[in-house]
Amino acid sequence: MSVLVLNEREVEQLLPVSECIDVMEGAFMALARGEIDQPLRTIFRPADVKGVMAMMPTFRGGKAPLFGLKAICVFPGNAAIGKDAHQGAVILFDGATGELRAVVNASAITAIRTAAVSGLATRVLAAPDASTLAVIGAGVQARTHLEAIACVRKLARVRVAASRKESAERFAREMKAHVVCDIEAVDSNEVALRDAQIIVTATTSREPVIRREWVAAGAHINAIGTFSPKARELDTATMVDASVFVDRRESAFNEAGDYLIAAAEGAIGPESIRAELGEVLIGSHAGRTARDEITIFKSLGLAMEDLAAAEYCYRKARQLNKGASVSV
């Protein structure tokens, strides 16, 4: 049996974020139509370890059934040593025979597909003429998100804020080679959000990095940094005043601190979640309904996103003769 192995660089070459946005659209529509099965991820937190391991299985049926499993370690402190916080692999298995088909670098898959999903949500939910972007955070996800948002909206101005000003300045300097618009590092989250029409929060903060009084009417927020019930990037007032969309309700009700903390305070409830992204895409639920409406897309990351992205890489690599084939 031959197994295809794709490294980080090969994934980056095979999966441009512009192409991944359309791949994610198909995956979310399939999820909304009930064509994908996936349980909640399992997160393993050993005592005294400064990271976690997540196991994320999924199955997609149809004419070419496929199992996918992402096994990933998340170490937030990696940024300080110049490494991605996400380390692991996405593994593909034939859905009819169970045979192993591919092992794909998960750092690149996670960075690209997460940004692509936010790009998709922005395409669907942000004001059509939105051109001002605020990015909170300056790591890997902040970079791929800027590229993804630039694929779906014509950006004129980007402001970036980070916990360390020098990180924001480096982000602004380096990203000017990838996105043609004004990119400015600023001193605070509040300044970054001033009049922003699109907002991305890509942090590891456990406390809110956005407050309601900083958010302009009509803004769209992609909240992607946290996946823990005890951590949030958005304050309760923002959650109350916005229309909230999620990748999956079950995940939000179990993992999204942005939702769970506000719900524990009695400020919001299950009815506060307007729809899943896939439901908006297939037309079973409305998206944005008013110009001054604040919309939030709370992204936790789903195994089916990894499956769709890895399968796209696998099929493209076979066509282009990329990657390494290993007999096992």
N, C-alpha and C positions, 0 to 999 in steps of 0.2 A: 504494500500500500504506500502510495506517495503522498506526502504532506507538504503543503506550501508554507514556507516561513517568510514573513515580511517584517523587515526592521523599521525603525522609526523614520528614517530618511525615505524609504520606499513608500511608506504610507503617505507621507507628506507630498510626494510626487504624484501618487495615484489618486489622491483625494483632495483636490482643491476645494476650498470652502464654498466657492460658487457652485460647484457641482454637488457638494454634499447637502446644500440647502434643498435641492430638488429631491435628493435621496431621502432626506428626513421627511419631506412632505408626503411622499409615498408611504413611508413607514407609519406616520401618524394617522393617515387615512385608513390604512389597514388595521391599526389598533382600534380605531373608532368603529370599524365595521365588524369587529369581533374575530379577526383572522389571526390574532396573535395571543398566545398564552404566556403569562409570566407571573411568578410569585414576587412578593416583596424581597428585596435583597436581604441577605444575611450579613450582618456586620459583626466581626470578631474583634474584641478589644481586650487584649491581654493586659494584665496589670503591669504597671511600670514601663509600658512601651509608649513611645511618643508618636504612635501612628495606629492605624486600623487596617484590617483586611476585609474587603467586601467581596461576596460571591453573588453574581448576578446572572441567573439562568433565564432562558427564554426559548420559545418554540414558535415558528411560523409555518403554518400549513400550506396547502395549495399544491400546484403541480410539481414544485421543487421544494419539498419540505426541508426544513433546516433547524437544527438545534444550535444555540449559541450560549456560550458561557464566558463572562468576563470575570477573571480573578484579578483583583487589583488591590494594591496597598496604597494608602493615602497618608503621607507624612508631610504635614504643613510646614515643618521646619526645613524642608529641603531647599526652599527658595534661598535661604541664607548661605547655602553651599553651592548654589548655581545649578541645582537639579530640579526637575519637575516634581511637584508634589504627588503626582499620580504615576505609579509604576506597576506594570503587570502585563497581562496578555488577554486577548480576545480569541477564543477557541471555537472553531466551527466544526460541526458534525453533520453528516448526511442524515436527514430526517427520516429516511426510509430504511437505512441499514445501520445507522449509528456509527459509521466509519468516520474517523478523524480526517478532516479535509484541510484545515489551515490553522496556523498559529500566528497571530498578528499583534504587533506592538500596540499596547493599550494606551501608552502615554500620548502618542500622536492621534489615535482614534478618539480618545476622550477630549483632547484639546479642540480638534476640528469639529467633531459632531456636536459638542456642547454649544460651540459658537454658531454652528449652522442652525441648530434648533432655535436659538435666540434670534438669528437672522430671519428665520421663517416666522417666528412670532411677531417680530417687528414688521415684516412685510404685511402680515395679516391685521395687526392691531394698532400700529402707530399711525398718526396723521399722515396722509399721503405726501404732504409737502414738508414733513419734518426734516430739518437740516442741521440742527444743533445737538451734539451728543456729549453727555457727561459720562466719564468712565471713572469709577471708584475702584482703585486697585491698579497695579502696574505689572502683574505677573504674566504667566503664560496665557491664562484665560483672557485677561484684558487685551492682549495683543491679537489673539485670534478673533475676539469679539469685535474689535475695531474693523478688521478686515471683513467680517461677515456683515456688519451693519452697513458698511460702505457698498456692499453688493446689492442692497435692497433699497437704500435711500441715498440721494445725492447730498453728501455732507459738505457743509461750508465751514463749520467750526467744531473742534473737539477740545474739550477741557478734561484734563486728567488730574486726579488727586490720589495720593497714596500716603501710607503711614510715614514714609520717609520721602521728603521732597526730592532728594537726589534720584530716587527710583522713578518718580514721575517725570523728572527732567530727562532721564535716560530713555524712558518710554517715548516721550515726545520727539526726542532727537532721532531715535532709531526708526520709529514708525512713519516718519515723513518720507522715507524711501519706499514705503508700501502703499500709502494712502495719500492722494493728492488733495489736501485741504489744510487749513490752519489748525495746528495741534499745539496746545498750550498747557504747560504744567502750572498748576495753581496751588495756593497754600492750604486750602481747606476744602472739605466736601461741600460745604455751603456755597462757596464761590463757584465750584465746579457745576453745581446744580442750577445756578442762577439762569432762569429762562430756558433751561435745557428741554428740548422736545422729546429726546430719547435718552434714557439713563440705563447704564449697566453697572451693577454691583458685583464685583468679582473679588471678594475678600475672604479672609479666614476669620473675620471678626465674630465674636460671640454676642456683641452688643450692637444696637442699631447704628448704621453709618449714614442713614437717611432719616430726616425728620420731616413731618408733613409740611411745616411752614417753609421748607426749602423747595418744595416740588411745585412747579408751575401747572396751571390749569391746562389740561389736554396732553400732559406728558405720558409717555409710555415707559414703563420700567421693566427691565429684564433682571430679575433677582436670581443669581445663579451660584453665589459663593458658598452657601451653607446647606448641609443636608442632615443636620442633627436637630432633634426635637428641642434641645436646650440652647440653640444658637439662632440668632436672627440678624438680618441686615436692615430690615425696615421696622420703623416704630409702629405702635398700635394705631395711632391716628391715621397713618398712611394706609394701613390695611382697611380701616373703617371707611375711608373716603373714596377708595378706588374700587374699580371692577376687577376682580381677581380671576385670572385664568391659570390653569395648571397643566403640567404634562399628563398627570394622572391623579385622580381624586384619592385613590387608596394610598398612594405614596404621600400625598400632601397631608392626609389625616394621620399618618403614622410617623412621618419624618420631617415635615417642614416646620421648623421653629418659628418662622415668620407667621404662619397660620396658628400653630398650636399655642404659642405664648399669648397671642391676642385673644384666642378662643378661651384660654384658661382665665383670662381677666374678664370674661363675659362680654367682650366687645363685639365679637363676630361669632358666627356659627357655620355649619355646613352649607347653609343657603347662601352664604357670602361668596362662595366659589361659583362664578358664573358658568364656566364650562371648561372642559378639557380642550386643548388646542386642536386635537383631531376632530372633535365635534364641530368646531367652527369651520374647519376645512371642508368637511362633507356637507355643511349647511344645516345640520340639525340644531345648532345653537347660534345665536347672533354673536358677533364680535363687538367692536366699538360701535356705539349708537349715537354719540354726540361729540361735537368738536372739542368741548371743554372737559370731556370725561377723562379721568386719570385711569389708565389701564396698567395692570401688573401681570407679568407672566412669571410665575414661580416655577423654576426649573430645578428638578432634583436629579435628573438623569435616569434613563430607563435602559434596561438590558436590550430591548428591541432596537434602540438607536445604535448600540454597539454591533448587534447582529447585522443590521442593514448596512452600516458603514463598512464593516469588515467583509461582508459578502461582495459589496461593490468593488472593494480593493482586490479581492480574490479573483473575481471574474475579469476585471481589467488587467490584472497581472498575468493571468493565463493568456489573454489575447496578445499582450505586449512582451511576453516572455521575461517577466520581472520576478524577482524573489529567488529563493533557494528551495529546490525540491529535495526532500529528505525521505528516504525509505525507512519505514518503521514496521 
